[in-house]
Each structure stands twice: as C-alpha cells, then as structure tokens.
C-alpha cells in the first residue's frame, strides 16, 4: 500500500511538473531561412514553362517569377543569364527569380 501511494505521488508530481512547462515548438512549426542564390545558364521555354539550362543544354531548374508578369523571362530566351533568387524543393521544385542579368547574347558565348 505504501508503494502504491508513493508511486501515485510521483506520478502526480511529474504531471504537475510537465503541465507547468511551456510546450516546445515542433520541428514542423519552425521556418528555415532560405539563402539567396545565383545561377548561371541559358533560359529556354519547354512545355510552356521557362527553364534554366547548363552549357550542355541540360535542364538545371524550372524558373518562377516573383511578380505577376508570367512572360518576364521571354525576352531572355536563348540568352545566357545570371538569375538571383531562392530555390524551393519538393515535387514542383523551382528557382524563384528576384533578378535577371544578361551575360551573353546567346548561349554559346561567355563560357
């Protein structure tokens, strides 16, 4: 009987102690800061989506504009550029572009 009473007391103390602690935020509630990046490549349009290609014309990433203008990349198609922005992950991974700087008039220049 004394052991049961002691165990019950310990349980009440643990419950009271844990109830007084603020809960820790879970890992899913935390936001991870995204670092700004820059990529160099050739802008192309594939299946209605603007993409960045490397020197061998292999897709590096999909491009996404931060503005409402969808054709912001149209004037750079076929040009070698440096894009600045942030990279997202997941099934629809894309590079969200905040700035574009033209490096060369075509993709075979400025290696």
C-alpha positions, 0 to 999 in steps of 0.5 A: 500500500505504501508503494502504491501511494508513493508511486501515485505521488510521483506520478502526480508530481511529474504531471504537475511538473510537465503541465507547468512547462511551456510546450516546445515548438515542433520541428514542423512549426519552425521556418528555415531561412532560405539563402539567396542564390545565383545561377548561371545558364541559358533560359529556354521555354519547354512545355510552356514553362521557362527553364534554366539550362547548363552549357550542355543544354541540360535542364538545371531548374524550372524558373518562377517569377516573383511578380505577376508578369508570367512572360518576364523571362521571354525576352531572355530566351536563348540568352545566357543569364545570371538569375538571383533568387531562392530555390524551393524543393519538393515535387514542383521544385523551382528557382524563384527569380528576384533578378535577371542579368544578361551575360551573353547574347546567346548561349554559346558565348561567355563560357 
